Amino acid sequence: MVIEVHNLNYSFGSGALTQPVLKGVNITIQKGEIVLMTGPSGSGKTTLLTIIGGLRQASNGSVLILGQQLVNSSDQDKVKIRQQTGYIFQQHNLLKSLSALQNVCMTLEMQYGLTEKERQNRAERILTAVGLGDRLHHLPEALSGGQRQRVSIARALVGQPKIILADEPTASLDRQSGHDAVEILKQLAKESNTTILLVTHDYRILDIADRVVELEDGVVKAVQ
């Protein structure tokens, strides 16, 4: 298993102000599997995603990611997981002053042993794979919403991560752009046997998933 979460509890606040967010969550995801997580706003989906990605510390239960325990883990352990994880966000989070190529190249600057030319070549290949070979030098403002999301997909995949975590990646896109973006993500991830956990309210893209998990009020309610 790539992701193994067992009896995970998580709360915001302390004392009388404690607000439970995740309540005994259990979920396992295999290598190469594409899992969509749905559920109402405030159900804990993004919180769970950030714990799995090593962006938030959990202190109760078990969260094994690529064999690494993240509950009560050190910053160094969480960094190891982040280095093997690609992130895709709803609002793209692209640097406005950098071209599509430069935005994708930035991810590779943390990978030692690659020359600048090698980083550029790899970034060009992945941008071409997502259909943006003719937009390499365009700034984000010169790209459509769907194209910007494709850049963020390229940025997430270029480091050849073992896990992709995506938080509402189609929320700001129209139906066709959203479906195109996740189909590209699915195709490229399947080719590299990358595991995907994608949080969404968008029921139009459920067909890309191997499995759908529903989270409601911090509890896994159903698995399809």
N, C-alpha and C positions, 0 to 999 in steps of 0.2 A: 504494500500500500504506500502511496505517496503522501496522502493526507489521512491521519487517523485522529479523530477528536472523540474523546470519551468523557461523559459526565462533566462537561464544561459549564461552569457557572461564572457569571461576570455581572458586577454591579457598578453603577456610578454613585459617587457620594459616599458618605459614611454616617454612622450613628442613626439618628432619627431621619436623616435625609437620604438614607440608602435607597436606591432605586434599582431593583433587579432588571437586568437587560437580557441575559442569557441564562436559561434554567435547565441544567442537565442535558445539554446538547450532545448528541452522538451523530457522527457522520464519518464515513470512510470513502475515500476516492482512490481508484486505481490509476496506475500509470497509463497515460494516453486517453483517459476518460474525459468527456465533456459534460459537466454537471451545471445546470442552471438552478439558482436559488431564487424563489419567488416569495412573496408575502407582503402584507401591508406596510406602509411607512411606520417606522418606529418599532418594527418587530425584532430588530437586532441584526439584520443582514450585514450592514456595513461594519458593525462592531466585530462580528465573527470574521469577516474578511480581513480586517486589519490585524486581528490576533493571529490568524493563520499566516499572514504575510510578515509577521515579526515587527509590525509597526506599533503594536500595543501589547503591554504586558498583562498576562493573566496569571492568577495565583491559586486557582482552584480547578481541579480536574486534570485532564491530560490532553496535550496537543502535540502529537508527533508529526513533524513535517520532514520528509526525506530522512526519517530515522532520528531526527534531532528533537529532543524534548524542549518545548518553548515555555511551558508553565514554570514560573520562577526562574527563568533562564537569564544568563548574563547578556549584556549588550553585544559582546563578541559573538555569542551563539546566534542572536537575532540577525546580526549583520551577515553571517554565513548564509542564512536562509534568504535574506533580501538579495544577496548576490546571485542566487539561483532562481529568482522570481521576477517575472515581468508584470508590470502594472498598466492597466488601461482605465482611464478615468472618464467620467461623464463629460467634463468640460475640456478634455484634451490635454490641458496643462502644457501647451507648447510655448516656448520662448518666442515672443513676437518679433524680436530683432534678429532671429536666426532663420535661415532657410530650412526647408524640409530636410535636406541632406544634413545640415549642421545639427538640427534637433536630434536626428537619429544617431549621428556620429557621437554625440555627447555621451550616450549610454556606454559606448565602447571605450571611452577614456579611462574607465575604472578597470578595464581588462588589460593587465600588463602583458607585454610580449608582442603587441600589435603595433606596427608602424602606422603613421598617419595615412599612408597610401592604402594599407590593408584595411584600416577602419573605413575609409571612404569607399573602397571597393565593396566591402560587405554591406555598407549602408545603401549604396546604389542598387545592389542586387535585391535587397529586401524591399526597397521602395518600388523597384520595377515589378517585383512579385505581387505587390498590392495595387498595381495599376497606375503608379505615379512616376514612371520612368521619364515622362515629359514635364514633370513638375519639380524636379530635384532642387532647383534654385529659387523657387517661389517662396516668399514669406507667407506665414499663416494667414494674414489678412487677404492675400490674393487667392486663397483656396476656399472652396465651399465647405460647409459643415461636414459633409461626408468625406471629403478629401482630407480634412484635418484629422478626422477620426482614423482614417487609413494611415496617416503619418504616425499617430499614436500607437496603432497596432504594429507598424513596422518598428517603432522604437522599442516596444515591449518584446518583440521577437528577435531583434537583431543580436542580442547577447546570448542567444540560444539557451534560454532558461528552461528549467525542468517543469516549472509551474507558471501559468498565467492566471492572474487574479484581475477580474474586470468588474467595475462598479458602475452599473447603469450606462453601459457604453453607447446605447442607442437612444437614450432619453431625449437628446436634443436634435435627433435626426428624423427626417420624414420616413415613411414606411419603406420605400425602395432603398434609400441610402442606408438605413439601418440594417436591412436584410442583407444587402450587398456586403456591408462591412463585416458582419458576423460570419457570412459564408466564406469570405476570404480568410478570416481568422481560423475558422474550422478547418479549411483546406490545408493551410500552412501548418497548423498545429498537428493535424493528423500525419502529415508528411514527416514531422520530426518527433512524433509520439509524445507531444507535450500535453500535460494535464491542464485542463481549464476549469476554473470555478468562476461562474459569471452570475452576478447579482442583477436581477432585472424585474421591472414591472411590465415589461413589454411582452405580452402574450403572443405577439406576431412572430417571435423568433424561437418559440419553444421547439420547433421541429429540428433545430440544429443539435439538440442535446441528446446524449445517450441516456440521461436520467434527469428528472426534475425533482427538486427537494423544496418543500414548502415550510417556511418558518413563520410562526405566528405567535406573538406575545412572548418571544424568546424561547419557544419550544418547537422542535421539529414535529410538524403535524402529519405530514404525508410525504411519501416517496413514490414517484410514478416510474 
